């Protein structure tokens, strides 16, 4: 493997830690990569757009309820 394929993504982590989280450089460097990743977490879910809801309703219609 090349060094580029195995290099740690420091620039991305620095943007996440100091940019998104607003950590100071000393706070960032005292944090572990695992802590930075946990603090940034997964991306928030996107809102359900009306057209997507309509498409889902067509794909998965409610079954009629028995009387």
Backbone as ProteinMPNN parsed JSONL, in Angstrom:
{"seq_chain_A": "XXXXXXXXXXXXXXXXXXXXXXXXXXXXXXXXXXXXXXXXXXXXXXXXXXXXXXXXXXXXXXXXXXX", "coords_chain_A": {"N_chain_A": [[0.838, -1.195, 0.0], [0.387, 2.258, -0.653], [1.785, 5.216, 0.924], [-0.054, 7.292, 0.9], [-2.484, 5.956, 0.807], [-2.658, 4.891, 3.318], [-2.425, 6.954, 5.075], [-3.376, 8.962, 7.858], [-6.392, 10.865, 8.036], [-5.739, 13.757, 8.775], [-6.257, 16.476, 8.114], [-9.021, 16.521, 7.662], [-9.94, 15.767, 10.208], [-8.967, 17.9, 11.716], [-10.451, 20.016, 10.637], [-12.993, 19.171, 11.454], [-12.733, 19.091, 14.276], [-11.653, 21.659, 15.121], [-12.98, 23.411, 13.446], [-15.835, 22.637, 13.032], [-16.555, 21.812, 15.673], [-15.443, 23.782, 17.193], [-13.215, 23.648, 18.861], [-10.32, 24.675, 20.677], [-6.901, 24.85, 19.502], [-5.241, 23.555, 21.443], [-7.139, 22.065, 22.892], [-8.057, 20.428, 20.847], [-5.723, 18.901, 20.203], [-5.39, 17.511, 22.556], [-7.445, 15.769, 22.46], [-8.645, 12.535, 21.428], [-8.68, 10.834, 18.229], [-10.929, 9.184, 18.191], [-12.613, 10.429, 20.054], [-13.112, 12.876, 18.775], [-14.444, 11.958, 16.484], [-16.72, 10.806, 17.687], [-17.876, 13.067, 18.824], [-18.582, 14.593, 16.62], [-20.344, 12.921, 15.353], [-22.901, 11.085, 13.464], [-24.269, 12.358, 10.386], [-27.082, 14.549, 10.6], [-30.444, 13.359, 10.113], [-32.078, 13.796, 6.977], [-34.826, 15.948, 6.145], [-38.074, 14.601, 5.449], [-39.237, 14.842, 2.303], [-42.219, 15.971, 0.65], [-42.78, 14.767, -1.883], [-41.226, 12.477, -1.721], [-42.498, 11.194, 0.382], [-45.003, 10.7, -0.786], [-44.197, 8.93, -2.798], [-43.278, 6.792, -1.226], [-45.696, 6.088, -0.008], [-47.099, 5.147, -2.193], [-45.565, 2.935, -2.868], [-45.777, 1.393, -0.556], [-48.638, 0.888, 0.339], [-51.223, 1.475, 2.786], [-52.882, -1.221, 4.318], [-56.306, -2.024, 3.938], [-58.388, -1.559, 6.753], [-60.151, -4.004, 8.588], [-63.705, -3.991, 9.07]], "CA_chain_A": [[0.0, 0.0, 0.0], [1.135, 3.514, -0.655], [1.63, 6.03, 2.14], [-1.284, 8.078, 0.772], [-3.633, 5.094, 1.091], [-2.703, 4.553, 4.735], [-2.257, 8.165, 5.881], [-4.531, 9.358, 8.656], [-6.974, 12.097, 7.468], [-5.598, 14.826, 9.767], [-6.918, 17.719, 7.691], [-10.463, 16.344, 7.895], [-10.171, 15.793, 11.651], [-8.72, 19.258, 12.202], [-11.647, 20.803, 10.266], [-14.109, 18.754, 12.323], [-12.495, 19.463, 15.668], [-11.509, 23.099, 15.353], [-13.974, 24.141, 12.656], [-17.224, 22.307, 13.383], [-16.771, 21.752, 17.119], [-14.945, 25.008, 17.803], [-12.188, 23.382, 19.862], [-9.058, 25.395, 20.527], [-5.863, 23.897, 19.096], [-4.789, 22.71, 22.559], [-8.21, 21.1, 23.169], [-8.057, 19.46, 19.752], [-4.59, 17.983, 20.293], [-5.575, 16.66, 23.737], [-8.526, 14.824, 22.153], [-8.282, 11.407, 20.574], [-9.51, 10.77, 17.021], [-12.217, 8.56, 18.526], [-13.434, 11.452, 20.712], [-13.54, 13.831, 17.739], [-15.455, 11.281, 15.659], [-17.951, 10.658, 18.483], [-18.476, 14.386, 19.035], [-19.197, 15.075, 15.382], [-21.483, 12.029, 15.155], [-23.408, 10.94, 12.094], [-25.007, 13.504, 9.854], [-28.497, 14.507, 10.984], [-31.304, 12.872, 9.033], [-32.667, 14.808, 6.108], [-36.29, 15.964, 6.266], [-38.82, 13.842, 4.458], [-39.926, 15.727, 1.37], [-43.568, 15.502, 0.315], [-42.759, 13.842, -3.019], [-40.693, 11.208, -1.234], [-43.564, 10.571, 1.161], [-45.994, 10.188, -1.748], [-43.599, 7.745, -3.43], [-43.309, 5.704, -0.251], [-47.087, 5.667, 0.185], [-47.472, 4.349, -3.363], [-44.848, 1.664, -2.784], [-46.215, 0.646, 0.616], [-49.962, 1.391, 0.74], [-51.843, 0.901, 3.988], [-53.888, -2.245, 4.039], [-57.596, -1.617, 4.488], [-58.695, -2.116, 8.073], [-61.46, -4.69, 8.587], [-64.772, -3.298, 9.834]], "C_chain_A": [[0.87, 1.24, 0.0], [0.893, 4.276, 0.638], [0.34, 6.832, 2.094], [-2.514, 7.248, 1.124], [-3.761, 4.797, 2.577], [-2.582, 5.774, 5.643], [-3.543, 8.5, 6.628], [-5.064, 10.693, 8.124], [-6.941, 13.271, 8.455], [-6.325, 16.09, 9.377], [-8.422, 17.646, 7.953], [-10.777, 16.419, 9.39], [-9.939, 17.181, 12.23], [-9.899, 20.169, 11.857], [-12.816, 20.46, 11.175], [-13.915, 19.268, 13.744], [-12.463, 20.96, 15.904], [-12.54, 23.912, 14.59], [-15.395, 23.887, 13.128], [-17.475, 22.37, 14.886], [-16.276, 22.993, 17.844], [-13.921, 24.777, 18.91], [-10.982, 24.28, 19.617], [-8.008, 24.387, 20.069], [-5.398, 23.002, 20.254], [-5.86, 21.685, 22.941], [-8.23, 20.013, 22.101], [-6.947, 18.434, 19.941], [-4.626, 17.131, 21.558], [-6.658, 15.612, 23.508], [-7.988, 13.678, 21.308], [-9.135, 11.459, 19.312], [-10.882, 10.157, 17.3], [-13.149, 9.564, 19.195], [-13.96, 12.467, 19.699], [-14.648, 13.21, 16.885], [-16.776, 11.14, 16.409], [-18.652, 11.998, 18.656], [-19.131, 14.919, 17.77], [-20.389, 14.215, 15.007], [-21.908, 11.91, 13.693], [-24.156, 12.195, 11.669], [-26.464, 13.418, 10.283], [-29.347, 14.025, 9.817], [-31.894, 14.036, 8.244], [-34.186, 14.794, 6.288], [-36.935, 15.155, 5.14], [-39.596, 14.816, 3.58], [-41.261, 15.113, 0.968], [-43.551, 14.491, -0.824], [-42.194, 12.487, -2.598], [-41.726, 10.459, -0.405], [-44.611, 9.962, 0.238], [-45.469, 8.919, -2.415], [-43.618, 6.556, -2.486], [-44.722, 5.179, -0.028], [-47.569, 4.833, -0.995], [-46.804, 2.976, -3.317], [-45.382, 0.772, -1.671], [-47.572, 1.171, 1.09], [-50.444, 0.726, 2.026], [-52.835, -0.157, 3.556], [-55.197, -1.782, 4.63], [-57.853, -2.32, 5.822], [-60.053, -2.818, 8.003], [-62.446, -3.939, 9.45], [-65.134, -4.038, 11.076]], "O_chain_A": [[1.954, 1.26, 0.584], [-0.074, 4.019, 1.355], [-0.299, 7.037, 3.126], [-3.48, 7.774, 1.677], [-4.852, 4.486, 3.053], [-2.632, 5.635, 6.865], [-4.645, 8.343, 6.104], [-4.27, 11.573, 7.791], [-7.988, 13.726, 8.915], [-6.954, 16.723, 10.225], [-9.019, 18.616, 8.418], [-11.753, 17.052, 9.794], [-10.65, 17.592, 13.146], [-10.307, 20.997, 12.672], [-13.547, 21.347, 11.617], [-14.84, 19.819, 14.341], [-13.16, 21.473, 16.78], [-12.936, 24.988, 15.039], [-16.082, 24.807, 13.572], [-18.487, 22.916, 15.327], [-16.653, 23.23, 18.992], [-13.771, 25.614, 19.8], [-10.665, 24.605, 18.473], [-8.205, 23.183, 20.233], [-5.184, 21.806, 20.055], [-5.525, 20.55, 23.28], [-8.398, 18.832, 22.403], [-7.192, 17.231, 19.853], [-3.941, 16.11, 21.617], [-6.773, 14.664, 24.286], [-7.011, 13.828, 20.574], [-10.206, 12.067, 19.32], [-11.881, 10.568, 16.709], [-14.351, 9.555, 18.933], [-15.122, 12.869, 19.764], [-15.659, 13.851, 16.599], [-17.841, 11.335, 15.823], [-19.881, 12.063, 18.639], [-20.136, 15.626, 17.846], [-21.346, 14.709, 14.41], [-21.342, 12.553, 12.809], [-24.611, 12.981, 12.499], [-27.029, 12.324, 10.327], [-29.003, 14.259, 8.658], [-32.165, 15.108, 8.784], [-34.768, 13.743, 6.555], [-36.401, 15.05, 4.036], [-40.491, 15.52, 4.047], [-41.415, 13.892, 0.948], [-44.23, 13.467, -0.75], [-42.652, 11.453, -3.085], [-41.82, 9.234, -0.479], [-45.055, 8.835, 0.456], [-46.206, 7.947, -2.577], [-43.937, 5.439, -2.894], [-44.927, 3.975, 0.123], [-48.364, 3.91, -0.816], [-47.413, 1.972, -3.687], [-45.436, -0.449, -1.816], [-47.65, 1.827, 2.128], [-50.117, -0.426, 2.313], [-53.537, -0.005, 2.556], [-55.211, -1.203, 5.716], [-57.573, -3.508, 5.987], [-60.998, -2.284, 7.422], [-62.069, -3.321, 10.446], [-66.005, -3.598, 11.826]]}, "name": "protein", "num_of_chains": 1, "seq": "XXXXXXXXXXXXXXXXXXXXXXXXXXXXXXXXXXXXXXXXXXXXXXXXXXXXXXXXXXXXXXXXXXX"}
